[in-house]
Amino acid sequence: MVGSNRRFKLADIAQQMVGGFLLAGPFVVTEEVWVLATNMSTLQWLVTVGFVLAIGYGALYRADDDRDPDHERDFVGVPLRFLSLTGVSFGSVPLLALVFAAPETFLADLPSAERPAVLLRTISVGAVFSVVGAATADSVF
């Protein structure tokens, strides 16, 4: 059973954000990530999204014996902690990309119609690293 000190709180979201943003930042401003995303297929993108979800769930509930998803508050059957982690993981990348003008920098030569798909793929690549940081920060602090 989840102890009262392990309940999901606003502080947990803040910790996830710190970890997620710290690890996502370097990948958002790396040209190789944008080139990689440009060359990814839809299947590779979907597999990458699956990796992010699996890593996040595993880090929260399989690597940490103090947590039980069945005893956490949920939304439509999905634990709020996992939803928050997923939101931070996928949300930190586009936010940082926009702040650093990364799409304009790395996708300038790409036709504007292709940019949204590349941005989605870039988000999934960055989220692989962001989820690790977010889950680690959530578990450590």
Secondary structure, 3 states (H helix, E strand, C coil): CCCHHHCCCHHHHHHHHHHHHHHHHHHHCCHHHHHHHHHCCHHHHHHHHHHHHHHHHHHHHHCCCCCCHHHCCEECCEEHHHHHHHHHHHHHHHHHHHHCCHHHHHCCCCCCCCHHHHHHHHHHHHHHHHHHHHHHHHHHC
